[in-house]
């Protein structure tokens, strides 16, 4: 995945994790599935940076889309940010 948008090809149960570091904004980064908010990122302030993180397990059908969105003015994500997901089992 190089676009930041995951499109499910194999129906099943997936785990998604993220940790995003930003330099500006007071908001968070949230996980979305098919235009529905799934998870608000946990917000922390550490070492002059704002961190937003989360982890969840989702059952996805073929064609479902999962992505992250910054909220409340969060911008300037660092290269130390990550968004990861993997299939736990097909269903």
Helices and strands as residue ranges (DSSP letters): E 5-7, E 12-24, E 29-33, E 36-40, E 42-46, E 49-60, E 65-70, E 75-77, E 82-90
